[in-house]
């Protein structure tokens, strides 16, 4: 893997998707 | 959804001298100077000027995009990172953009401070910008930034930092 890149997995991956879903939901409500 | 690869020229004038040095820039097989996108606002500004402004009076867009900057990696700063952003092209309504950012940050349930007269590093901003910070993140505490530019107003959030909170 190249320096400064990473595989986002496990809890981080769940949080990553949750954050994006929350933000998307917020925009759709606005 | 936006491409990860774009003409380097779009960003070399706009991302500021410091960020220009951070670009993943190379020549493709057709001898074109291209780059991995260091940010998204610049390419949407160009798309607005060249195309969308001829079809729309205003256009609101959002994106979730991988961006690339050749910086020194550390906690909360990676060479490949994700930005969630909005651009209100053809608009000058900074207050609306800030309110939308506040709504989004509040929806995440995080504690943050918002500076609405921040000096932004990117040269396309034509007024003071705004930045959100989370103090507990330490060195990489800025989680969002935005402002008004000639083509509109917008902001972006750093998703990689949000998942550290």
N, CA and C atoms of all chains as a GROMACS GRO file, in nm:
protein
  585
    1UNK      N    1   0.085  -0.120   0.000
    1UNK     CA    2   0.000   0.000   0.000
    1UNK      C    3   0.088   0.125   0.000
    2UNK      N    4   0.050   0.225  -0.078
    2UNK     CA    5   0.129   0.348  -0.085
    2UNK      C    6   0.119   0.426   0.047
    3UNK      N    7   0.227   0.492   0.081
    3UNK     CA    8   0.230   0.574   0.204
    3UNK      C    9   0.120   0.680   0.197
    4UNK      N   10   0.047   0.695   0.308
    4UNK     CA   11  -0.058   0.796   0.313
    4UNK      C   12  -0.192   0.749   0.260
    5UNK      N   13  -0.198   0.622   0.214
    5UNK     CA   14  -0.327   0.563   0.175
    5UNK      C   15  -0.357   0.450   0.273
    6UNK      N   16  -0.481   0.412   0.282
    6UNK     CA   17  -0.516   0.307   0.379
    6UNK      C   18  -0.644   0.238   0.336
    7UNK      N   19  -0.661   0.119   0.386
    7UNK     CA   20  -0.788   0.048   0.370
    7UNK      C   21  -0.871   0.082   0.493
    8UNK      N   22  -0.988   0.139   0.471
    8UNK     CA   23  -1.076   0.171   0.584
    8UNK      C   24  -1.163   0.048   0.608
    9UNK      N   25  -1.153  -0.009   0.727
    9UNK     CA   26  -1.225  -0.134   0.752
    9UNK      C   27  -1.284  -0.134   0.893
   10UNK      N   28  -1.363  -0.236   0.921
   10UNK     CA   29  -1.419  -0.256   1.055
   10UNK      C   30  -1.505  -0.139   1.100
   11UNK      N   31  -1.484  -0.101   1.228
   11UNK     CA   32  -1.563   0.008   1.289
   11UNK      C   33  -1.549   0.137   1.211
   12UNK      N   34  -1.426   0.164   1.163
   12UNK     CA   35  -1.404   0.288   1.087
   12UNK      C   36  -1.490   0.291   0.960
   13UNK      N   37  -1.500   0.176   0.893
   13UNK     CA   38  -1.580   0.169   0.769
   13UNK      C   39  -1.727   0.193   0.800
   14UNK      N   40  -1.772   0.138   0.912
   14UNK     CA   41  -1.913   0.156   0.952
   14UNK      C   42  -1.938   0.304   0.982
   15UNK      N   43  -1.845   0.367   1.055
   15UNK     CA   44  -1.859   0.509   1.088
   15UNK      C   45  -1.852   0.596   0.962
   16UNK      N   46  -1.763   0.561   0.872
   16UNK     CA   47  -1.748   0.634   0.746
   16UNK      C   48  -1.880   0.636   0.669
   17UNK      N   49  -1.941   0.521   0.658
   17UNK     CA   50  -2.070   0.513   0.586
   17UNK      C   51  -2.181   0.584   0.663
   18UNK      N   52  -2.178   0.572   0.796
   18UNK     CA   53  -2.282   0.637   0.878
   18UNK      C   54  -2.273   0.789   0.864
   19UNK      N   55  -2.150   0.842   0.867
   19UNK     CA   56  -2.130   0.988   0.853
   19UNK      C   57  -2.185   1.036   0.719
   20UNK      N   58  -2.149   0.965   0.613
   20UNK     CA   59  -2.194   1.007   0.478
   20UNK      C   60  -2.346   0.996   0.466
   21UNK      N   61  -2.404   0.890   0.521
   21UNK     CA   62  -2.550   0.874   0.516
   21UNK      C   63  -2.620   0.986   0.593
   22UNK      N   64  -2.565   1.022   0.709
   22UNK     CA   65  -2.624   1.130   0.789
   22UNK      C   66  -2.619   1.262   0.713
   23UNK      N   67  -2.502   1.290   0.652
   23UNK     CA   68  -2.487   1.416   0.578
   23UNK      C   69  -2.581   1.421   0.457
   24UNK      N   70  -2.590   1.310   0.387
   24UNK     CA   71  -2.679   1.301   0.271
   24UNK      C   72  -2.825   1.324   0.313
   25UNK      N   73  -2.862   1.261   0.424
   25UNK     CA   74  -2.999   1.275   0.476
   25UNK      C   75  -3.029   1.419   0.512
   26UNK      N   76  -2.930   1.485   0.572
   26UNK     CA   77  -2.945   1.624   0.612
   26UNK      C   78  -2.971   1.713   0.491
   27UNK      N   79  -2.896   1.691   0.384
   27UNK     CA   80  -2.915   1.772   0.262
   27UNK      C   81  -3.052   1.746   0.200
   28UNK      N   82  -3.095   1.622   0.201
   28UNK     CA   83  -3.225   1.590   0.140
   28UNK      C   84  -3.340   1.653   0.217
   29UNK      N   85  -3.323   1.669   0.348
   29UNK     CA   86  -3.428   1.733   0.428
   29UNK      C   87  -3.431   1.884   0.407
   30UNK      N   88  -3.316   1.943   0.371
   30UNK     CA   89  -3.306   2.090   0.361
   30UNK      C   90  -3.366   2.142   0.231
   31UNK      N   91  -2.147   1.270  -0.917
   31UNK     CA   92  -2.019   1.203  -0.892
   31UNK      C   93  -1.914   1.262  -0.987
   32UNK      N   94  -1.797   1.284  -0.935
   32UNK     CA   95  -1.695   1.354  -1.013
   32UNK      C   96  -1.577   1.261  -1.041
   33UNK      N   97  -1.502   1.289  -1.149
   33UNK     CA   98  -1.386   1.205  -1.181
   33UNK      C   99  -1.273   1.224  -1.079
   34UNK      N  100  -1.190   1.122  -1.065
   34UNK     CA  101  -1.073   1.133  -0.978
   34UNK      C  102  -0.956   1.194  -1.053
   35UNK      N  103  -0.962   1.194  -1.184
   35UNK     CA  104  -0.852   1.243  -1.266
   35UNK      C  105  -0.902   1.360  -1.351
   36UNK      N  106  -0.820   1.464  -1.363
   36UNK     CA  107  -0.866   1.589  -1.425
   36UNK      C  108  -0.746   1.662  -1.483
   37UNK      N  109  -0.770   1.760  -1.567
   37UNK     CA  110  -0.660   1.842  -1.620
   37UNK      C  111  -0.590   1.915  -1.505
   38UNK      N  112  -0.459   1.903  -1.500
   38UNK     CA  113  -0.384   1.966  -1.391
   38UNK      C  114  -0.401   2.117  -1.390
   39UNK      N  115  -0.411   2.175  -1.510
   39UNK     CA  116  -0.420   2.320  -1.526
   39UNK      C  117  -0.536   2.381  -1.446
   40UNK      N  118  -0.645   2.306  -1.434
   40UNK     CA  119  -0.762   2.356  -1.362
   40UNK      C  120  -0.726   2.396  -1.219
   41UNK      N  121  -0.633   2.324  -1.162
   41UNK     CA  122  -0.603   2.344  -1.020
   41UNK      C  123  -0.478   2.424  -0.994
   42UNK      N  124  -0.389   2.433  -1.092
   42UNK     CA  125  -0.258   2.495  -1.062
   42UNK      C  126  -0.271   2.642  -1.027
   43UNK      N  127  -0.368   2.712  -1.085
   43UNK     CA  128  -0.386   2.853  -1.050
   43UNK      C  129  -0.470   2.869  -0.924
   44UNK      N  130  -0.549   2.768  -0.894
   44UNK     CA  131  -0.656   2.789  -0.797
   44UNK      C  132  -0.630   2.734  -0.658
   45UNK      N  133  -0.549   2.634  -0.648
   45UNK     CA  134  -0.533   2.574  -0.515
   45UNK      C  135  -0.429   2.645  -0.431
   46UNK      N  136  -0.371   2.752  -0.486
   46UNK     CA  137  -0.270   2.825  -0.410
   46UNK      C  138  -0.134   2.758  -0.430
   47UNK      N  139  -0.029   2.834  -0.410
   47UNK     CA  140   0.107   2.784  -0.436
   47UNK      C  141   0.138   2.660  -0.355
   48UNK      N  142   0.101   2.663  -0.228
   48UNK     CA  143   0.136   2.552  -0.140
   48UNK      C  144   0.068   2.423  -0.184
   49UNK      N  145  -0.062   2.433  -0.212
   49UNK     CA  146  -0.135   2.314  -0.254
   49UNK      C  147  -0.093   2.266  -0.392
   50UNK      N  148  -0.050   2.359  -0.476
   50UNK     CA  149  -0.004   2.323  -0.609
   50UNK      C  150   0.114   2.225  -0.599
   51UNK      N  151   0.200   2.246  -0.502
   51UNK     CA  152   0.313   2.155  -0.481
   51UNK      C  153   0.267   2.019  -0.427
   52UNK      N  154   0.145   2.015  -0.372
   52UNK     CA  155   0.093   1.892  -0.312
   52UNK      C  156   0.018   1.804  -0.413
   53UNK      N  157   0.011   1.849  -0.537
   53UNK     CA  158  -0.069   1.774  -0.633
   53UNK      C  159  -0.001   1.647  -0.682
   54UNK      N  160  -0.079   1.543  -0.703
   54UNK     CA  161  -0.033   1.421  -0.770
   54UNK      C  162  -0.048   1.450  -0.919
   55UNK      N  163   0.058   1.496  -0.978
   55UNK     CA  164   0.052   1.545  -1.115
   55UNK      C  165   0.141   1.459  -1.204
   56UNK      N  166   0.093   1.428  -1.323
   56UNK     CA  167   0.175   1.348  -1.415
   56UNK      C  168   0.126   1.368  -1.558
   57UNK      N  169   0.208   1.322  -1.652
   57UNK     CA  170   0.173   1.330  -1.793
   57UNK      C  171   0.110   1.198  -1.835
   58UNK      N  172  -0.004   1.204  -1.905
   58UNK     CA  173  -0.065   1.078  -1.947
   58UNK      C  174  -0.005   1.032  -2.081
   59UNK      N  175  -0.054   0.922  -2.133
   59UNK     CA  176   0.007   0.866  -2.255
   59UNK      C  177  -0.014   0.957  -2.376
   60UNK      N  178  -0.114   1.044  -2.367
   60UNK     CA  179  -0.139   1.141  -2.474
   60UNK      C  180  -0.067   1.273  -2.452
   61UNK      N  181   0.031   1.273  -2.361
   61UNK     CA  182   0.114   1.390  -2.330
   61UNK      C  183   0.034   1.505  -2.267
   62UNK      N  184  -0.080   1.472  -2.206
   62UNK     CA  185  -0.159   1.575  -2.136
   62UNK      C  186  -0.117   1.578  -1.989
   63UNK      N  187  -0.106   1.700  -1.935
   63UNK     CA  188  -0.075   1.717  -1.793
   63UNK      C  189  -0.204   1.695  -1.714
   64UNK      N  190  -0.208   1.588  -1.638
   64UNK     CA  191  -0.327   1.556  -1.561
   64UNK      C  192  -0.291   1.542  -1.413
   65UNK      N  193  -0.393   1.532  -1.330
   65UNK     CA  194  -0.367   1.514  -1.186
   65UNK      C  195  -0.482   1.435  -1.124
   66UNK      N  196  -0.452   1.379  -1.007
   66UNK     CA  197  -0.558   1.327  -0.922
   66UNK      C  198  -0.617   1.449  -0.851
   67UNK      N  199  -0.747   1.459  -0.844
   67UNK     CA  200  -0.809   1.584  -0.798
   67UNK      C  201  -0.768   1.617  -0.653
   68UNK      N  202  -0.710   1.737  -0.629
   68UNK     CA  203  -0.672   1.775  -0.493
   68UNK      C  204  -0.791   1.829  -0.413
   69UNK      N  205  -0.895   1.869  -0.484
   69UNK     CA  206  -1.017   1.921  -0.423
   69UNK      C  207  -1.121   1.927  -0.535
   70UNK      N  208  -1.246   1.954  -0.501
   70UNK     CA  209  -1.352   1.943  -0.600
   70UNK      C  210  -1.405   2.079  -0.646
   71UNK      N  211  -1.397   2.178  -0.559
   71UNK     CA  212  -1.455   2.309  -0.593
   71UNK      C  213  -1.402   2.362  -0.726
   72UNK      N  214  -1.272   2.352  -0.746
   72UNK     CA  215  -1.210   2.404  -0.867
   72UNK      C  216  -1.267   2.344  -0.994
   73UNK      N  217  -1.289   2.214  -0.994
   73UNK     CA  218  -1.341   2.150  -1.116
   73UNK      C  219  -1.488   2.184  -1.138
   74UNK      N  220  -1.563   2.205  -1.029
   74UNK     CA  221  -1.704   2.244  -1.045
   74UNK      C  222  -1.716   2.390  -1.089
   75UNK      N  223  -1.624   2.474  -1.042
   75UNK     CA  224  -1.622   2.613  -1.090
   75UNK      C  225  -1.599   2.616  -1.240
   76UNK      N  226  -1.502   2.537  -1.285
   76UNK     CA  227  -1.471   2.533  -1.429
   76UNK      C  228  -1.590   2.479  -1.508
   77UNK      N  229  -1.656   2.375  -1.455
   77UNK     CA  230  -1.771   2.316  -1.523
   77UNK      C  231  -1.886   2.416  -1.530
   78UNK      N  232  -1.902   2.494  -1.423
   78UNK     CA  233  -2.005   2.600  -1.422
   78UNK      C  234  -1.975   2.702  -1.531
   79UNK      N  235  -1.850   2.749  -1.535
   79UNK     CA  236  -1.814   2.853  -1.634
   79UNK      C  237  -1.830   2.803  -1.777
   80UNK      N  238  -1.787   2.680  -1.801
   80UNK     CA  239  -1.782   2.631  -1.939
   80UNK      C  240  -1.913   2.571  -1.987
   81UNK      N  241  -1.999   2.527  -1.894
   81UNK     CA  242  -2.117   2.454  -1.937
   81UNK      C  243  -2.244   2.489  -1.859
   82UNK      N  244  -2.247   2.460  -1.731
   82UNK     CA  245  -2.372   2.471  -1.656
   82UNK      C  246  -2.430   2.612  -1.656
   83UNK      N  247  -2.345   2.715  -1.653
   83UNK     CA  248  -2.396   2.854  -1.646
   83UNK      C  249  -2.473   2.891  -1.772
   84UNK      N  250  -2.452   2.815  -1.880
   84UNK     CA  251  -2.525   2.843  -2.006
   84UNK      C  252  -2.663   2.777  -2.003
   85UNK      N  253  -2.683   2.682  -1.913
   85UNK     CA  254  -2.812   2.611  -1.905
   85UNK      C  255  -2.892   2.646  -1.780
   86UNK      N  256  -2.824   2.687  -1.674
   86UNK     CA  257  -2.892   2.710  -1.547
   86UNK      C  258  -2.862   2.849  -1.493
   87UNK      N  259  -2.959   2.906  -1.420
   87UNK     CA  260  -2.934   3.034  -1.354
   87UNK      C  261  -2.860   3.009  -1.223
   88UNK      N  262  -2.903   2.905  -1.153
   88UNK     CA  263  -2.830   2.859  -1.034
   88UNK      C  264  -2.829   2.706  -1.038
   89UNK      N  265  -2.733   2.649  -0.972
   89UNK     CA  266  -2.732   2.503  -0.961
   89UNK      C  267  -2.667   2.463  -0.828
   90UNK      N  268  -2.740   2.384  -0.750
   90UNK     CA  269  -2.688   2.334  -0.623
   90UNK      C  270  -2.645   2.189  -0.642
   91UNK      N  271  -2.523   2.160  -0.604
   91UNK     CA  272  -2.475   2.022  -0.616
   91UNK      C  273  -2.408   1.979  -0.486
   92UNK      N  274  -2.407   1.850  -0.462
   92UNK     CA  275  -2.324   1.798  -0.353
   92UNK      C  276  -2.242   1.683  -0.406
   93UNK      N  277  -2.134   1.652  -0.335
   93UNK     CA  278  -2.046   1.543  -0.379
   93UNK      C  279  -1.987   1.471  -0.258
   94UNK      N  280  -1.956   1.346  -0.280
   94UNK     CA  281  -1.870   1.270  -0.189
   94UNK      C  282  -1.758   1.221  -0.278
   95UNK      N  283  -1.637   1.268  -0.254
   95UNK     CA  284  -1.530   1.239  -0.349
   95UNK      C  285  -1.398   1.212  -0.280
   96UNK      N  286  -1.326   1.117  -0.336
   96UNK     CA  287  -1.188   1.094  -0.294
   96UNK      C  288  -1.103   1.207  -0.352
   97UNK      N  289  -1.019   1.267  -0.269
   97UNK     CA  290  -0.926   1.370  -0.315
   97UNK      C  291  -0.784   1.327  -0.278
   98UNK      N  292  -0.687   1.388  -0.345
   98UNK     CA  293  -0.549   1.341  -0.332
   98UNK      C  294  -0.453   1.458  -0.316
   99UNK      N  295  -0.375   1.456  -0.210
   99UNK     CA  296  -0.272   1.558  -0.191
   99UNK      C  297  -0.148   1.490  -0.136
  100UNK      N  298  -0.033   1.525  -0.197
  100UNK     CA  299   0.093   1.462  -0.156
  100UNK      C  300   0.149   1.538  -0.037
  101UNK      N  301   0.090   1.510   0.080
  101UNK     CA  302   0.130   1.579   0.202
  101UNK      C  303   0.196   1.479   0.297
  102UNK      N  304   0.254   1.531   0.403
  102UNK     CA  305   0.315   1.442   0.502
  102UNK      C  306   0.204   1.372   0.579
  103UNK      N  307   0.195   1.239   0.569
  103UNK     CA  308   0.083   1.170   0.635
  103UNK      C  309   0.093   1.177   0.787
  104UNK      N  310  -0.017   1.196   0.851
  104UNK     CA  311  -0.027   1.192   0.996
  104UNK      C  312  -0.173   1.163   1.031
  105UNK      N  313  -0.201   1.150   1.161
  105UNK     CA  314  -0.337   1.121   1.203
  105UNK      C  315  -0.431   1.230   1.151
  106UNK      N  316  -0.532   1.191   1.075
  106UNK     CA  317  -0.628   1.288   1.022
  106UNK      C  318  -0.583   1.354   0.893
  107UNK      N  319  -0.463   1.320   0.846
  107UNK     CA  320  -0.417   1.373   0.717
  107UNK      C  321  -0.359   1.259   0.635
  108UNK      N  322  -0.424   1.232   0.525
  108UNK     CA  323  -0.382   1.120   0.440
  108UNK      C  324  -0.362   1.171   0.298
  109UNK      N  325  -0.289   1.095   0.219
  109UNK     CA  326  -0.264   1.139   0.081
  109UNK      C  327  -0.385   1.111  -0.008
  110UNK      N  328  -0.471   1.018   0.037
  110UNK     CA  329  -0.600   0.996  -0.027
  110UNK      C  330  -0.705   1.014   0.082
  111UNK      N  331  -0.797   1.106   0.061
  111UNK     CA  332  -0.895   1.136   0.166
  111UNK      C  333  -1.030   1.165   0.101
  112UNK      N  334  -1.134   1.169   0.184
  112UNK     CA  335  -1.270   1.187   0.131
  112UNK      C  336  -1.327   1.320   0.174
  113UNK      N  337  -1.380   1.392   0.077
  113UNK     CA  338  -1.449   1.517   0.106
  113UNK      C  339  -1.597   1.503   0.074
  114UNK      N  340  -1.680   1.555   0.164
  114UNK     CA  341  -1.824   1.568   0.140
  114UNK      C  342  -1.848   1.719   0.127
  115UNK      N  343  -1.901   1.763   0.014
  115UNK     CA  344  -1.916   1.907  -0.003
  115UNK      C  345  -2.040   1.946  -0.080
  116UNK      N  346  -2.071   2.073  -0.070
  116UNK     CA  347  -2.180   2.130  -0.150
  116UNK      C  348  -2.128   2.254  -0.221
  117UNK      N  349  -2.183   2.282  -0.336
  117UNK     CA  350  -2.156   2.408  -0.405
  117UNK      C  351  -2.289   2.465  -0.451
  118UNK      N  352  -2.312   2.592  -0.421
  118UNK     CA  353  -2.432   2.662  -0.470
  118UNK      C  354  -2.385   2.755  -0.582
  119UNK      N  355  -2.383   2.702  -0.703
  119UNK     CA  356  -2.327   2.776  -0.817
  119UNK      C  357  -2.428   2.878  -0.866
  120UNK      N  358  -2.380   2.999  -0.895
  120UNK     CA  359  -2.469   3.108  -0.936
  120UNK      C  360  -2.532   3.180  -0.818
  121UNK      N  361  -2.493   3.141  -0.697
  121UNK     CA  362  -2.551   3.200  -0.576
  121UNK      C  363  -2.446   3.284  -0.501
  122UNK      N  364  -2.493   3.383  -0.427
  122UNK     CA  365  -2.403   3.459  -0.340
  122UNK      C  366  -2.450   3.449  -0.194
  123UNK      N  367  -2.539   3.354  -0.169
  123UNK     CA  368  -2.603   3.344  -0.038
  123UNK      C  369  -2.515   3.267   0.062
  124UNK      N  370  -2.414   3.338   0.114
  124UNK     CA  371  -2.321   3.275   0.208
  124UNK      C  372  -2.393   3.229   0.335
  125UNK      N  373  -2.489   3.309   0.382
  125UNK     CA  374  -2.561   3.271   0.504
  125UNK      C  375  -2.632   3.137   0.488
  126UNK      N  376  -2.692   3.118   0.371
  126UNK     CA  377  -2.762   2.991   0.346
  126UNK      C  378  -2.663   2.874   0.349
  127UNK      N  379  -2.546   2.895   0.290
  127UNK     CA  380  -2.444   2.789   0.288
  127UNK      C  381  -2.398   2.758   0.431
  128UNK      N  382  -2.376   2.863   0.510
  128UNK     CA  383  -2.332   2.842   0.649
  128UNK      C  384  -2.440   2.770   0.729
  129UNK      N  385  -2.565   2.811   0.710
  129UNK     CA  386  -2.674   2.745   0.783
  129UNK      C  387  -2.684   2.596   0.748
  130UNK      N  388  -2.660   2.566   0.622
  130UNK     CA  389  -2.662   2.427   0.578
  130UNK      C  390  -2.548   2.347   0.643
  131UNK      N  391  -2.432   2.411   0.653
  131UNK     CA  392  -2.318   2.347   0.720
  131UNK      C  393  -2.351   2.321   0.867
  132UNK      N  394  -2.411   2.420   0.932
  132UNK     CA  395  -2.448   2.404   1.074
  132UNK      C  396  -2.548   2.289   1.090
  133UNK      N  397  -2.647   2.284   1.002
  133UNK     CA  398  -2.746   2.174   1.007
  133UNK      C  399  -2.677   2.039   0.995
  134UNK      N  400  -2.584   2.030   0.901
  134UNK     CA  401  -2.514   1.903   0.878
  134UNK      C  402  -2.428   1.864   0.999
  135UNK      N  403  -2.355   1.961   1.054
  135UNK     CA  404  -2.270   1.931   1.170
  135UNK      C  405  -2.355   1.894   1.291
  136UNK      N  406  -2.468   1.963   1.308
  136UNK     CA  407  -2.558   1.932   1.420
  136UNK      C  408  -2.618   1.792   1.403
  137UNK      N  409  -2.647   1.754   1.279
  137UNK     CA  410  -2.703   1.621   1.253
  137UNK      C  411  -2.604   1.511   1.292
  138UNK      N  412  -2.474   1.544   1.284
  138UNK     CA  413  -2.371   1.446   1.323
  138UNK      C  414  -2.354   1.439   1.475
  139UNK      N  415  -2.412   1.538   1.545
  139UNK     CA  416  -2.408   1.536   1.691
  139UNK      C  417  -2.269   1.560   1.748
  140UNK      N  418  -2.188   1.643   1.682
  140UNK     CA  419  -2.052   1.667   1.732
  140UNK      C  420  -2.042   1.808   1.791
  141UNK      N  421  -1.942   1.828   1.879
  141UNK     CA  422  -1.914   1.961   1.933
  141UNK      C  423  -1.808   2.027   1.847
  142UNK      N  424  -1.835   2.146   1.800
  142UNK     CA  425  -1.741   2.212   1.710
  142UNK      C  426  -1.746   2.363   1.735
  143UNK      N  427  -1.645   2.432   1.684
  143UNK     CA  428  -1.650   2.579   1.684
  143UNK      C  429  -1.650   2.624   1.539
  144UNK      N  430  -1.724   2.731   1.512
  144UNK     CA  431  -1.736   2.781   1.375
  144UNK      C  432  -1.681   2.922   1.368
  145UNK      N  433  -1.586   2.943   1.278
  145UNK     CA  434  -1.528   3.075   1.255
  145UNK      C  435  -1.582   3.126   1.121
  146UNK      N  436  -1.660   3.233   1.125
  146UNK     CA  437  -1.722   3.281   1.000
  146UNK      C  438  -1.643   3.394   0.935
  147UNK      N  439  -1.522   3.421   0.985
  147UNK     CA  440  -1.437   3.520   0.916
  147UNK      C  441  -1.295   3.464   0.907
  148UNK      N  442  -1.286   3.346   0.849
  148UNK     CA  443  -1.157   3.276   0.840
  148UNK      C  444  -1.085   3.316   0.711
  149UNK      N  445  -0.953   3.329   0.721
  149UNK     CA  446  -0.872   3.351   0.601
  149UNK      C  447  -0.844   3.214   0.540
  150UNK      N  448  -0.892   3.192   0.420
  150UNK     CA  449  -0.881   3.060   0.359
  150UNK      C  450  -0.755   3.050   0.273
  151UNK      N  451  -0.699   2.930   0.265
  151UNK     CA  452  -0.575   2.909   0.190
  151UNK      C  453  -0.593   2.905   0.039
  152UNK      N  454  -0.713   2.876  -0.008
  152UNK     CA  455  -0.733   2.861  -0.152
  152UNK      C  456  -0.760   2.997  -0.215
  153UNK      N  457  -0.692   3.022  -0.327
  153UNK     CA  458  -0.691   3.158  -0.382
  153UNK      C  459  -0.820   3.199  -0.452
  154UNK      N  460  -0.913   3.103  -0.478
  154UNK     CA  461  -1.034   3.144  -0.550
  154UNK      C  462  -1.138   3.214  -0.463
  155UNK      N  463  -1.123   3.208  -0.331
  155UNK     CA  464  -1.220   3.277  -0.246
  155UNK      C  465  -1.204   3.428  -0.259
  156UNK      N  466  -1.317   3.498  -0.272
  156UNK     CA  467  -1.309   3.643  -0.292
  156UNK      C  468  -1.356   3.720  -0.169
  157UNK      N  469  -1.372   3.651  -0.058
  157UNK     CA  470  -1.410   3.714   0.068
  157UNK      C  471  -1.359   3.624   0.180
  158UNK      N  472  -1.372   3.671   0.305
  158UNK     CA  473  -1.338   3.582   0.415
  158UNK      C  474  -1.424   3.457   0.406
  159UNK      N  475  -1.368   3.346   0.446
  159UNK     CA  476  -1.444   3.221   0.440
  159UNK      C  477  -1.492   3.180   0.578
  160UNK      N  478  -1.528   3.054   0.590
  160UNK     CA  479  -1.570   3.002   0.719
  160UNK      C  480  -1.508   2.865   0.739
  161UNK      N  481  -1.480   2.833   0.864
  161UNK     CA  482  -1.416   2.706   0.898
  161UNK      C  483  -1.477   2.651   1.026
  162UNK      N  484  -1.490   2.520   1.033
  162UNK     CA  485  -1.535   2.454   1.155
  162UNK      C  486  -1.420   2.369   1.209
  163UNK      N  487  -1.404   2.373   1.340
  163UNK     CA  488  -1.296   2.299   1.405
  163UNK      C  489  -1.349   2.216   1.520
  164UNK      N  490  -1.282   2.104   1.545
  164UNK     CA  491  -1.310   2.023   1.663
  164UNK      C  492  -1.181   2.018   1.742
  165UNK      N  493  -1.177   2.087   1.855
  165UNK     CA  494  -1.053   2.106   1.930
  165UNK      C  495  -0.989   1.975   1.974
  166UNK      N  496  -1.071   1.874   2.003
  166UNK     CA  497  -1.015   1.749   2.056
  166UNK      C  498  -0.934   1.672   1.951
  167UNK      N  499  -0.942   1.714   1.824
  167UNK     CA  500  -0.869   1.642   1.720
  167UNK      C  501  -0.720   1.678   1.716
  168UNK      N  502  -0.679   1.782   1.789
  168UNK     CA  503  -0.538   1.817   1.795
  168UNK      C  504  -0.491   1.889   1.670
  169UNK      N  505  -0.378   1.845   1.614
  169UNK     CA  506  -0.314   1.918   1.504
  169UNK      C  507  -0.405   1.932   1.382
  170UNK      N  508  -0.478   1.827   1.348
  170UNK     CA  509  -0.564   1.832   1.230
  170UNK      C  510  -0.709   1.852   1.275
  171UNK      N  511  -0.734   1.969   1.335
  171UNK     CA  512  -0.866   1.990   1.397
  171UNK      C  513  -0.969   2.056   1.305
  172UNK      N  514  -0.923   2.107   1.191
  172UNK     CA  515  -1.021   2.166   1.098
  172UNK      C  516  -1.099   2.055   1.028
  173UNK      N  517  -1.230   2.058   1.041
  173UNK     CA  518  -1.312   1.953   0.980
  173UNK      C  519  -1.392   2.002   0.860
  174UNK      N  520  -1.407   2.134   0.847
  174UNK     CA  521  -1.484   2.189   0.735
  174UNK      C  522  -1.433   2.326   0.699
  175UNK      N  523  -1.448   2.361   0.573
  175UNK     CA  524  -1.408   2.494   0.528
  175UNK      C  525  -1.485   2.531   0.404
  176UNK      N  526  -1.506   2.660   0.388
  176UNK     CA  527  -1.577   2.705   0.269
  176UNK      C  528  -1.576   2.855   0.257
  177UNK      N  529  -1.653   2.904   0.160
  177UNK     CA  530  -1.661   3.048   0.140
  177UNK      C  531  -1.720   3.081   0.005
  178UNK      N  532  -1.717   3.210  -0.024
  178UNK     CA  533  -1.774   3.261  -0.149
  178UNK      C  534  -1.662   3.282  -0.250
  179UNK      N  535  -1.690   3.246  -0.375
  179UNK     CA  536  -1.596   3.266  -0.484
  179UNK      C  537  -1.674   3.324  -0.602
  180UNK      N  538  -1.607   3.355  -0.710
  180UNK     CA  539  -1.674   3.425  -0.821
  180UNK      C  540  -1.795   3.351  -0.875
  181UNK      N  541  -1.790   3.218  -0.878
  181UNK     CA  542  -1.898   3.141  -0.941
  181UNK      C  543  -2.009   3.101  -0.844
  182UNK      N  544  -1.988   3.122  -0.714
  182UNK     CA  545  -2.090   3.079  -0.619
  182UNK      C  546  -2.036   3.074  -0.478
  183UNK      N  547  -2.092   2.983  -0.400
  183UNK     CA  548  -2.049   2.968  -0.261
  183UNK      C  549  -2.060   2.820  -0.224
  184UNK      N  550  -1.971   2.771  -0.140
  184UNK     CA  551  -1.977   2.629  -0.104
  184UNK      C  552  -1.886   2.595   0.012
  185UNK      N  553  -1.892   2.471   0.052
  185UNK     CA  554  -1.805   2.422   0.161
  185UNK      C  555  -1.779   2.273   0.143
  186UNK      N  556  -1.679   2.226   0.215
  186UNK     CA  557  -1.649   2.082   0.215
  186UNK      C  558  -1.611   2.038   0.357
  187UNK      N  559  -1.649   1.914   0.387
  187UNK     CA  560  -1.618   1.851   0.515
  187UNK      C  561  -1.518   1.738   0.493
  188UNK      N  562  -1.424   1.723   0.586
  188UNK     CA  563  -1.329   1.613   0.577
  188UNK      C  564  -1.382   1.490   0.649
  189UNK      N  565  -1.424   1.392   0.571
  189UNK     CA  566  -1.488   1.273   0.630
  189UNK      C  567  -1.390   1.192   0.714
  190UNK      N  568  -1.264   1.186   0.671
  190UNK     CA  569  -1.164   1.106   0.746
  190UNK      C  570  -1.144   1.160   0.888
  191UNK      N  571  -1.155   1.292   0.902
  191UNK     CA  572  -1.143   1.352   1.036
  191UNK      C  573  -1.270   1.330   1.117
  192UNK      N  574  -1.384   1.334   1.050
  192UNK     CA  575  -1.511   1.314   1.123
  192UNK      C  576  -1.517   1.177   1.188
  193UNK      N  577  -1.457   1.077   1.124
  193UNK     CA  578  -1.466   0.942   1.184
  193UNK      C  579  -1.366   0.924   1.299
  194UNK      N  580  -1.279   1.024   1.320
  194UNK     CA  581  -1.187   1.018   1.435
  194UNK      C  582  -1.248   1.076   1.562
  195UNK      N  583  -1.361   1.147   1.545
  195UNK     CA  584  -1.422   1.215   1.661
  195UNK      C  585  -1.495   1.115   1.750
   0.00000   0.00000   0.00000
